[in-house]
Amino acid sequence: MKITILIISFILGTIFGSLFNVLIYRLPRDISVVFPNSSCPHCGHKIKPYENVPILSYIFLRGKCSACKSPISWRYPLVELLTGLYFALCVYFFYLKSQNTIFLDIGLLVKTTEAIIFGSILIVQSFIDLDWFILLDSFNYGGLIIGILFSLTSYGFVNIKESMIGVLTGGILPSVIYFIYFKVRKMEGLGIGDIKLLAMIGAYGGGFMVLGAMFIGSVLGLLVAIPMIVKNKNMQFYIPFGPFLSIGAILYMFSGNILEKMLWI
Ligand SMILES: [Zn+2]
């Protein structure tokens, strides 16, 4: 039974991942999300429903457009796989693991849904950031409001007070760092979008999640940046911080709010 639920969650996740691919491609380009139907960017070939099955179509088409044989980016199946795994992981961690009866547990369901929405926003934002070095305000503000709304139910990750502290921590702390960095180096160390993203993360998971996301995100970011700095000295390059903060927030979420627990030991 649990395996069946996990498989269904995974498949549902890949379908959402397919939708996220559309959002990641179209939103920054200002193309309508609902119309027109997906087509090959090289030859305009309209993608048929059977060519649009998450992950599987990519394998059957061997990563090429069926009409012009142009390569299809491996990012598409990657986003689908990632979203599928994330959905299944959330259902396992926040629902199945703590669910002992066969009856529907509304509280766990709300929490699982919250985790899925939170991660979904971060997946879309991260891939847009990788392509365009921007984080969309609509998702930052929308996510922030959704996070606060979840905190108003008694089943969310945090209560309303913790959520508000989270928004403030996510908004103020990186702003101070931004300001100091700007004064010292006369350039932006992190983007305004990153600050809004951290405020959104705070609305979902509270101040500790902001700290966790910033710490893990910075360590991961440095691990990627140091080899790049060594390779091309004096070269200016820009690494989007959004994906690292997102990975940090998700890892922190799955750690079960480890910072807060350590504080009370
Ligand atoms: Zn084509």
py3Dmol code that shows the C-alpha trace and the ligand (Angstrom):
import py3Dmol

protein = """\
ATOM      1  CA  MET A   1       0.000   0.000   0.000  1.00  0.00           C
ATOM      2  CA  LYS A   2       2.716   2.475   0.984  1.00  0.00           C
ATOM      3  CA  ILE A   3       4.744   1.572  -2.110  1.00  0.00           C
ATOM      4  CA  THR A   4       1.676   2.201  -4.307  1.00  0.00           C
ATOM      5  CA  ILE A   5       1.167   5.636  -2.728  1.00  0.00           C
ATOM      6  CA  LEU A   6       4.845   6.467  -3.283  1.00  0.00           C
ATOM      7  CA  ILE A   7       4.711   5.395  -6.945  1.00  0.00           C
ATOM      8  CA  ILE A   8       1.554   7.445  -7.527  1.00  0.00           C
ATOM      9  CA  SER A   9       3.218  10.438  -5.820  1.00  0.00           C
ATOM     10  CA  PHE A  10       6.254  10.039  -8.057  1.00  0.00           C
ATOM     11  CA  ILE A  11       4.170   9.867 -11.253  1.00  0.00           C
ATOM     12  CA  LEU A  12       2.078  12.857 -10.152  1.00  0.00           C
ATOM     13  CA  GLY A  13       5.338  14.701  -9.450  1.00  0.00           C
ATOM     14  CA  THR A  14       6.708  14.003 -12.952  1.00  0.00           C
ATOM     15  CA  ILE A  15       3.470  15.371 -14.466  1.00  0.00           C
ATOM     16  CA  PHE A  16       3.851  18.535 -12.394  1.00  0.00           C
ATOM     17  CA  GLY A  17       7.534  18.601 -13.395  1.00  0.00           C
ATOM     18  CA  SER A  18       6.424  18.652 -17.022  1.00  0.00           C
ATOM     19  CA  LEU A  19       4.226  21.676 -16.223  1.00  0.00           C
ATOM     20  CA  PHE A  20       7.158  23.323 -14.391  1.00  0.00           C
ATOM     21  CA  ASN A  21       9.257  22.935 -17.562  1.00  0.00           C
ATOM     22  CA  VAL A  22       6.631  24.987 -19.388  1.00  0.00           C
ATOM     23  CA  LEU A  23       6.687  27.646 -16.625  1.00  0.00           C
ATOM     24  CA  ILE A  24      10.517  27.749 -16.555  1.00  0.00           C
ATOM     25  CA  TYR A  25      10.641  28.240 -20.330  1.00  0.00           C
ATOM     26  CA  ARG A  26       7.698  30.572 -20.825  1.00  0.00           C
ATOM     27  CA  LEU A  27       7.398  32.854 -17.763  1.00  0.00           C
ATOM     28  CA  PRO A  28      10.727  34.724 -18.249  1.00  0.00           C
ATOM     29  CA  ARG A  29       9.957  35.046 -21.979  1.00  0.00           C
ATOM     30  CA  ASP A  30       6.500  36.434 -21.266  1.00  0.00           C
ATOM     31  CA  ILE A  31       4.806  33.708 -23.318  1.00  0.00           C
ATOM     32  CA  SER A  32       1.319  32.642 -22.235  1.00  0.00           C
ATOM     33  CA  VAL A  33       1.437  29.521 -20.086  1.00  0.00           C
ATOM     34  CA  VAL A  34      -1.815  28.048 -21.415  1.00  0.00           C
ATOM     35  CA  PHE A  35      -1.540  28.921 -25.099  1.00  0.00           C
ATOM     36  CA  PRO A  36      -0.096  27.934 -27.588  1.00  0.00           C
ATOM     37  CA  ASN A  37       0.646  24.232 -27.162  1.00  0.00           C
ATOM     38  CA  SER A  38       4.276  23.203 -26.804  1.00  0.00           C
ATOM     39  CA  SER A  39       6.296  23.057 -29.997  1.00  0.00           C
ATOM     40  CA  CYS A  40       9.899  22.350 -30.996  1.00  0.00           C
ATOM     41  CA  PRO A  41      11.874  25.645 -30.672  1.00  0.00           C
ATOM     42  CA  HIS A  42      13.907  24.692 -33.770  1.00  0.00           C
ATOM     43  CA  CYS A  43      11.333  23.619 -36.364  1.00  0.00           C
ATOM     44  CA  GLY A  44       7.996  24.527 -34.777  1.00  0.00           C
ATOM     45  CA  HIS A  45       6.820  20.896 -34.808  1.00  0.00           C
ATOM     46  CA  LYS A  46       3.743  20.673 -32.561  1.00  0.00           C
ATOM     47  CA  ILE A  47       4.504  18.251 -29.760  1.00  0.00           C
ATOM     48  CA  LYS A  48       1.942  15.447 -29.780  1.00  0.00           C
ATOM     49  CA  PRO A  49       0.482  14.159 -26.507  1.00  0.00           C
ATOM     50  CA  TYR A  50       2.430  10.871 -26.706  1.00  0.00           C
ATOM     51  CA  GLU A  51       5.627  12.895 -27.199  1.00  0.00           C
ATOM     52  CA  ASN A  52       4.865  14.756 -23.990  1.00  0.00           C
ATOM     53  CA  VAL A  53       4.861  11.899 -21.456  1.00  0.00           C
ATOM     54  CA  PRO A  54       7.214  12.880 -18.615  1.00  0.00           C
ATOM     55  CA  ILE A  55      10.680  11.229 -18.761  1.00  0.00           C
ATOM     56  CA  LEU A  56       9.488   8.344 -20.989  1.00  0.00           C
ATOM     57  CA  SER A  57       9.020  10.428 -24.150  1.00  0.00           C
ATOM     58  CA  TYR A  58      12.556  11.755 -23.852  1.00  0.00           C
ATOM     59  CA  ILE A  59      13.861   8.181 -23.698  1.00  0.00           C
ATOM     60  CA  PHE A  60      11.698   6.970 -26.610  1.00  0.00           C
ATOM     61  CA  LEU A  61      12.591  10.002 -28.752  1.00  0.00           C
ATOM     62  CA  ARG A  62      16.256   9.444 -27.735  1.00  0.00           C
ATOM     63  CA  GLY A  63      16.477  13.107 -26.807  1.00  0.00           C
ATOM     64  CA  LYS A  64      15.656  14.347 -30.326  1.00  0.00           C
ATOM     65  CA  CYS A  65      12.721  16.156 -31.926  1.00  0.00           C
ATOM     66  CA  SER A  66      10.737  13.595 -33.967  1.00  0.00           C
ATOM     67  CA  ALA A  67      10.480  16.007 -36.921  1.00  0.00           C
ATOM     68  CA  CYS A  68      13.835  17.824 -37.268  1.00  0.00           C
ATOM     69  CA  LYS A  69      16.011  15.610 -35.008  1.00  0.00           C
ATOM     70  CA  SER A  70      17.289  18.646 -33.081  1.00  0.00           C
ATOM     71  CA  PRO A  71      18.437  17.646 -29.613  1.00  0.00           C
ATOM     72  CA  ILE A  72      15.966  18.166 -26.766  1.00  0.00           C
ATOM     73  CA  SER A  73      17.598  19.529 -23.613  1.00  0.00           C
ATOM     74  CA  TRP A  74      18.244  16.885 -20.937  1.00  0.00           C
ATOM     75  CA  ARG A  75      16.996  19.504 -18.505  1.00  0.00           C
ATOM     76  CA  TYR A  76      13.389  18.580 -19.335  1.00  0.00           C
ATOM     77  CA  PRO A  77      13.542  14.971 -18.097  1.00  0.00           C
ATOM     78  CA  LEU A  78      15.806  16.126 -15.245  1.00  0.00           C
ATOM     79  CA  VAL A  79      13.187  18.587 -13.925  1.00  0.00           C
ATOM     80  CA  GLU A  80      10.498  15.898 -14.289  1.00  0.00           C
ATOM     81  CA  LEU A  81      12.590  13.302 -12.457  1.00  0.00           C
ATOM     82  CA  LEU A  82      13.587  15.783  -9.752  1.00  0.00           C
ATOM     83  CA  THR A  83       9.979  16.863  -9.151  1.00  0.00           C
ATOM     84  CA  GLY A  84       8.794  13.230  -9.115  1.00  0.00           C
ATOM     85  CA  LEU A  85      11.419  12.269  -6.544  1.00  0.00           C
ATOM     86  CA  TYR A  86      10.664  15.369  -4.481  1.00  0.00           C
ATOM     87  CA  PHE A  87       6.920  14.643  -4.351  1.00  0.00           C
ATOM     88  CA  ALA A  88       7.558  11.013  -3.321  1.00  0.00           C
ATOM     89  CA  LEU A  89      10.113  12.105  -0.710  1.00  0.00           C
ATOM     90  CA  CYS A  90       7.673  14.622   0.801  1.00  0.00           C
ATOM     91  CA  VAL A  91       4.853  12.080   0.915  1.00  0.00           C
ATOM     92  CA  TYR A  92       7.177   9.620   2.622  1.00  0.00           C
ATOM     93  CA  PHE A  93       8.753  12.026   5.120  1.00  0.00           C
ATOM     94  CA  PHE A  94       5.761  14.118   6.079  1.00  0.00           C
ATOM     95  CA  TYR A  95       2.917  11.649   5.656  1.00  0.00           C
ATOM     96  CA  LEU A  96       3.679   7.920   5.452  1.00  0.00           C
ATOM     97  CA  LYS A  97       6.465   7.929   8.039  1.00  0.00           C
ATOM     98  CA  SER A  98       4.275   9.364  10.781  1.00  0.00           C
ATOM     99  CA  GLN A  99       0.979   7.845   9.634  1.00  0.00           C
ATOM    100  CA  ASN A 100      -0.004   4.734  11.596  1.00  0.00           C
ATOM    101  CA  THR A 101      -3.626   4.278  10.624  1.00  0.00           C
ATOM    102  CA  ILE A 102      -5.199   3.814   7.230  1.00  0.00           C
ATOM    103  CA  PHE A 103      -7.451   6.797   7.881  1.00  0.00           C
ATOM    104  CA  LEU A 104      -6.792  10.123   6.259  1.00  0.00           C
ATOM    105  CA  ASP A 105      -4.835  12.422   8.539  1.00  0.00           C
ATOM    106  CA  ILE A 106      -5.742  15.997   7.656  1.00  0.00           C
ATOM    107  CA  GLY A 107      -2.885  17.541   9.658  1.00  0.00           C
ATOM    108  CA  LEU A 108      -0.221  15.458   7.936  1.00  0.00           C
ATOM    109  CA  LEU A 109      -1.887  16.027   4.579  1.00  0.00           C
ATOM    110  CA  VAL A 110      -1.722  19.815   5.048  1.00  0.00           C
ATOM    111  CA  LYS A 111       1.936  19.615   6.059  1.00  0.00           C
ATOM    112  CA  THR A 112       2.793  17.380   3.093  1.00  0.00           C
ATOM    113  CA  THR A 113       0.969  19.726   0.712  1.00  0.00           C
ATOM    114  CA  GLU A 114       2.852  22.681   2.188  1.00  0.00           C
ATOM    115  CA  ALA A 115       6.202  20.934   1.646  1.00  0.00           C
ATOM    116  CA  ILE A 116       5.256  20.075  -1.939  1.00  0.00           C
ATOM    117  CA  ILE A 117       4.136  23.635  -2.812  1.00  0.00           C
ATOM    118  CA  PHE A 118       7.231  25.116  -1.130  1.00  0.00           C
ATOM    119  CA  GLY A 119       9.637  22.841  -3.014  1.00  0.00           C
ATOM    120  CA  SER A 120       7.761  23.300  -6.296  1.00  0.00           C
ATOM    121  CA  ILE A 121       8.184  27.082  -6.101  1.00  0.00           C
ATOM    122  CA  LEU A 122      11.884  26.614  -5.332  1.00  0.00           C
ATOM    123  CA  ILE A 123      12.358  24.213  -8.281  1.00  0.00           C
ATOM    124  CA  VAL A 124      10.785  26.653 -10.768  1.00  0.00           C
ATOM    125  CA  GLN A 125      12.652  29.647  -9.302  1.00  0.00           C
ATOM    126  CA  SER A 126      15.999  27.818  -9.269  1.00  0.00           C
ATOM    127  CA  PHE A 127      15.925  26.809 -12.924  1.00  0.00           C
ATOM    128  CA  ILE A 128      14.767  30.274 -14.028  1.00  0.00           C
ATOM    129  CA  ASP A 129      17.629  31.731 -11.948  1.00  0.00           C
ATOM    130  CA  LEU A 130      20.133  29.385 -13.624  1.00  0.00           C
ATOM    131  CA  ASP A 131      18.991  30.556 -17.076  1.00  0.00           C
ATOM    132  CA  TRP A 132      18.307  34.248 -16.520  1.00  0.00           C
ATOM    133  CA  PHE A 133      19.881  35.227 -13.177  1.00  0.00           C
ATOM    134  CA  ILE A 134      16.509  36.397 -11.959  1.00  0.00           C
ATOM    135  CA  LEU A 135      14.020  35.208  -9.361  1.00  0.00           C
ATOM    136  CA  LEU A 136      10.429  36.030 -10.240  1.00  0.00           C
ATOM    137  CA  ASP A 137       8.641  38.407  -7.864  1.00  0.00           C
ATOM    138  CA  SER A 138       5.321  36.699  -8.556  1.00  0.00           C
ATOM    139  CA  PHE A 139       6.692  33.473  -7.030  1.00  0.00           C
ATOM    140  CA  ASN A 140       8.566  35.228  -4.215  1.00  0.00           C
ATOM    141  CA  TYR A 141       5.542  37.251  -3.080  1.00  0.00           C
ATOM    142  CA  GLY A 142       3.002  34.545  -3.942  1.00  0.00           C
ATOM    143  CA  GLY A 143       5.036  31.980  -1.998  1.00  0.00           C
ATOM    144  CA  LEU A 144       5.401  34.370   0.932  1.00  0.00           C
ATOM    145  CA  ILE A 145       1.617  34.812   1.163  1.00  0.00           C
ATOM    146  CA  ILE A 146       1.002  31.047   0.811  1.00  0.00           C
ATOM    147  CA  GLY A 147       3.574  30.431   3.563  1.00  0.00           C
ATOM    148  CA  ILE A 148       1.797  32.839   5.913  1.00  0.00           C
ATOM    149  CA  LEU A 149      -1.584  31.260   5.080  1.00  0.00           C
ATOM    150  CA  PHE A 150      -0.242  27.788   5.961  1.00  0.00           C
ATOM    151  CA  SER A 151       1.092  29.150   9.258  1.00  0.00           C
ATOM    152  CA  LEU A 152      -2.465  30.256  10.096  1.00  0.00           C
ATOM    153  CA  THR A 153      -3.696  26.645   9.947  1.00  0.00           C
ATOM    154  CA  SER A 154      -2.623  24.737  13.024  1.00  0.00           C
ATOM    155  CA  TYR A 155      -0.895  22.136  10.822  1.00  0.00           C
ATOM    156  CA  GLY A 156       1.803  24.170   9.061  1.00  0.00           C
ATOM    157  CA  PHE A 157       5.560  23.899   9.627  1.00  0.00           C
ATOM    158  CA  VAL A 158       5.514  26.978  11.819  1.00  0.00           C
ATOM    159  CA  ASN A 159       2.867  29.077  13.550  1.00  0.00           C
ATOM    160  CA  ILE A 160       2.071  32.643  12.528  1.00  0.00           C
ATOM    161  CA  LYS A 161       4.507  34.188  15.025  1.00  0.00           C
ATOM    162  CA  GLU A 162       7.418  32.036  13.783  1.00  0.00           C
ATOM    163  CA  SER A 163       6.385  32.752  10.202  1.00  0.00           C
ATOM    164  CA  MET A 164       6.518  36.516  10.795  1.00  0.00           C
ATOM    165  CA  ILE A 165       9.915  36.197  12.517  1.00  0.00           C
ATOM    166  CA  GLY A 166      10.990  34.170   9.479  1.00  0.00           C
ATOM    167  CA  VAL A 167       9.890  36.880   7.034  1.00  0.00           C
ATOM    168  CA  LEU A 168      11.731  39.523   9.053  1.00  0.00           C
ATOM    169  CA  THR A 169      14.894  37.387   9.393  1.00  0.00           C
ATOM    170  CA  GLY A 170      14.837  36.570   5.672  1.00  0.00           C
ATOM    171  CA  GLY A 171      14.265  40.208   4.765  1.00  0.00           C
ATOM    172  CA  ILE A 172      16.568  42.013   7.177  1.00  0.00           C
ATOM    173  CA  LEU A 173      19.606  39.764   7.766  1.00  0.00           C
ATOM    174  CA  PRO A 174      20.617  39.385   4.085  1.00  0.00           C
ATOM    175  CA  SER A 175      19.842  43.103   3.537  1.00  0.00           C
ATOM    176  CA  VAL A 176      22.465  43.965   6.162  1.00  0.00           C
ATOM    177  CA  ILE A 177      24.962  41.645   4.427  1.00  0.00           C
ATOM    178  CA  TYR A 178      24.023  43.191   1.074  1.00  0.00           C
ATOM    179  CA  PHE A 179      24.614  46.690   2.432  1.00  0.00           C
ATOM    180  CA  ILE A 180      27.987  45.874   4.053  1.00  0.00           C
ATOM    181  CA  TYR A 181      29.190  44.050   0.948  1.00  0.00           C
ATOM    182  CA  PHE A 182      28.100  46.940  -1.253  1.00  0.00           C
ATOM    183  CA  LYS A 183      29.936  49.464   0.965  1.00  0.00           C
ATOM    184  CA  VAL A 184      33.133  47.425   1.048  1.00  0.00           C
ATOM    185  CA  ARG A 185      33.351  46.067  -2.498  1.00  0.00           C
ATOM    186  CA  LYS A 186      31.134  48.555  -4.357  1.00  0.00           C
ATOM    187  CA  MET A 187      29.196  45.737  -5.976  1.00  0.00           C
ATOM    188  CA  GLU A 188      26.267  43.475  -5.282  1.00  0.00           C
ATOM    189  CA  GLY A 189      27.231  40.336  -3.364  1.00  0.00           C
ATOM    190  CA  LEU A 190      23.769  38.906  -3.533  1.00  0.00           C
ATOM    191  CA  GLY A 191      20.739  40.039  -5.469  1.00  0.00           C
ATOM    192  CA  ILE A 192      17.607  41.753  -4.213  1.00  0.00           C
ATOM    193  CA  GLY A 193      15.768  38.685  -5.576  1.00  0.00           C
ATOM    194  CA  ASP A 194      17.759  36.467  -3.199  1.00  0.00           C
ATOM    195  CA  ILE A 195      16.615  38.610  -0.259  1.00  0.00           C
ATOM    196  CA  LYS A 196      12.965  38.280  -1.318  1.00  0.00           C
ATOM    197  CA  LEU A 197      13.481  34.533  -1.762  1.00  0.00           C
ATOM    198  CA  LEU A 198      14.863  34.295   1.791  1.00  0.00           C
ATOM    199  CA  ALA A 199      11.862  36.237   3.143  1.00  0.00           C
ATOM    200  CA  MET A 200       9.621  33.677   1.380  1.00  0.00           C
ATOM    201  CA  ILE A 201      11.653  30.798   2.858  1.00  0.00           C
ATOM    202  CA  GLY A 202      11.182  32.443   6.262  1.00  0.00           C
ATOM    203  CA  ALA A 203       7.415  32.639   5.797  1.00  0.00           C
ATOM    204  CA  TYR A 204       7.379  28.856   5.296  1.00  0.00           C
ATOM    205  CA  GLY A 205       9.928  27.644   7.779  1.00  0.00           C
ATOM    206  CA  GLY A 206      10.668  30.470  10.213  1.00  0.00           C
ATOM    207  CA  GLY A 207      13.917  32.250  11.106  1.00  0.00           C
ATOM    208  CA  PHE A 208      15.904  29.076  11.678  1.00  0.00           C
ATOM    209  CA  MET A 209      15.161  27.844   8.172  1.00  0.00           C
ATOM    210  CA  VAL A 210      16.466  31.167   6.829  1.00  0.00           C
ATOM    211  CA  LEU A 211      19.708  30.679   8.786  1.00  0.00           C
ATOM    212  CA  GLY A 212      19.934  27.043   7.664  1.00  0.00           C
ATOM    213  CA  ALA A 213      19.319  27.942   4.012  1.00  0.00           C
ATOM    214  CA  MET A 214      21.906  30.759   4.127  1.00  0.00           C
ATOM    215  CA  PHE A 215      24.530  28.576   5.791  1.00  0.00           C
ATOM    216  CA  ILE A 216      24.078  25.469   3.615  1.00  0.00           C
ATOM    217  CA  GLY A 217      23.589  27.639   0.507  1.00  0.00           C
ATOM    218  CA  SER A 218      26.810  29.571   1.154  1.00  0.00           C
ATOM    219  CA  VAL A 219      28.853  26.406   1.732  1.00  0.00           C
ATOM    220  CA  LEU A 220      27.498  24.792  -1.464  1.00  0.00           C
ATOM    221  CA  GLY A 221      27.979  28.049  -3.385  1.00  0.00           C
ATOM    222  CA  LEU A 222      31.614  28.275  -2.247  1.00  0.00           C
ATOM    223  CA  LEU A 223      32.259  24.650  -3.239  1.00  0.00           C
ATOM    224  CA  VAL A 224      31.138  25.538  -6.768  1.00  0.00           C
ATOM    225  CA  ALA A 225      32.744  29.000  -6.884  1.00  0.00           C
ATOM    226  CA  ILE A 226      36.244  28.134  -5.622  1.00  0.00           C
ATOM    227  CA  PRO A 227      37.176  25.858  -8.583  1.00  0.00           C
ATOM    228  CA  MET A 228      35.845  28.555 -10.940  1.00  0.00           C
ATOM    229  CA  ILE A 229      37.937  31.255  -9.236  1.00  0.00           C
ATOM    230  CA  VAL A 230      41.054  29.048  -9.366  1.00  0.00           C
ATOM    231  CA  LYS A 231      40.454  28.268 -13.045  1.00  0.00           C
ATOM    232  CA  ASN A 232      39.985  31.774 -14.365  1.00  0.00           C
ATOM    233  CA  LYS A 233      41.689  34.310 -12.131  1.00  0.00           C
ATOM    234  CA  ASN A 234      40.673  37.966 -12.467  1.00  0.00           C
ATOM    235  CA  MET A 235      37.724  36.910 -14.566  1.00  0.00           C
ATOM    236  CA  GLN A 236      34.389  38.317 -13.517  1.00  0.00           C
ATOM    237  CA  PHE A 237      31.715  35.702 -13.312  1.00  0.00           C
ATOM    238  CA  TYR A 238      28.330  35.470 -11.766  1.00  0.00           C
ATOM    239  CA  ILE A 239      26.814  32.495 -10.006  1.00  0.00           C
ATOM    240  CA  PRO A 240      23.074  32.532  -9.335  1.00  0.00           C
ATOM    241  CA  PHE A 241      22.563  32.131  -5.592  1.00  0.00           C
ATOM    242  CA  GLY A 242      18.875  31.122  -5.771  1.00  0.00           C
ATOM    243  CA  PRO A 243      19.473  27.424  -6.514  1.00  0.00           C
ATOM    244  CA  PHE A 244      21.945  27.116  -3.617  1.00  0.00           C
ATOM    245  CA  LEU A 245      19.605  28.840  -1.152  1.00  0.00           C
ATOM    246  CA  SER A 246      16.800  26.576  -2.409  1.00  0.00           C
ATOM    247  CA  ILE A 247      18.834  23.394  -1.916  1.00  0.00           C
ATOM    248  CA  GLY A 248      19.813  24.737   1.520  1.00  0.00           C
ATOM    249  CA  ALA A 249      16.180  25.367   2.487  1.00  0.00           C
ATOM    250  CA  ILE A 250      15.044  21.921   1.301  1.00  0.00           C
ATOM    251  CA  LEU A 251      17.911  20.105   3.051  1.00  0.00           C
ATOM    252  CA  TYR A 252      17.179  22.080   6.199  1.00  0.00           C
ATOM    253  CA  MET A 253      13.492  21.171   5.947  1.00  0.00           C
ATOM    254  CA  PHE A 254      14.291  17.461   5.679  1.00  0.00           C
ATOM    255  CA  SER A 255      16.732  17.754   8.589  1.00  0.00           C
ATOM    256  CA  GLY A 256      13.656  18.371  10.753  1.00  0.00           C
ATOM    257  CA  ASN A 257      14.566  21.877  11.864  1.00  0.00           C
ATOM    258  CA  ILE A 258      17.926  20.711  13.214  1.00  0.00           C
ATOM    259  CA  LEU A 259      19.162  24.163  14.335  1.00  0.00           C
ATOM    260  CA  GLU A 260      16.200  24.695  16.602  1.00  0.00           C
ATOM    261  CA  LYS A 261      16.570  21.198  18.061  1.00  0.00           C
ATOM    262  CA  MET A 262      20.273  21.785  18.776  1.00  0.00           C
ATOM    263  CA  LEU A 263      19.407  24.981  20.627  1.00  0.00           C
ATOM    264  CA  TRP A 264      17.159  23.142  23.071  1.00  0.00           C
ATOM    265  CA  ILE A 265      19.596  20.334  23.860  1.00  0.00           C
TER     266      ILE A 265
END
"""
ligand_1 = """\
1
ZN
Zn 12.020 20.076 -34.310
"""
view = py3Dmol.view(width=600, height=400)
view.addModel(protein, "pdb")
view.setStyle({"model": 0}, {"cartoon": {"style": "trace"}})
view.addModel(ligand_1, "xyz")
view.setStyle({"model": 1}, {"stick": {}})
view.zoomTo()
view.show()
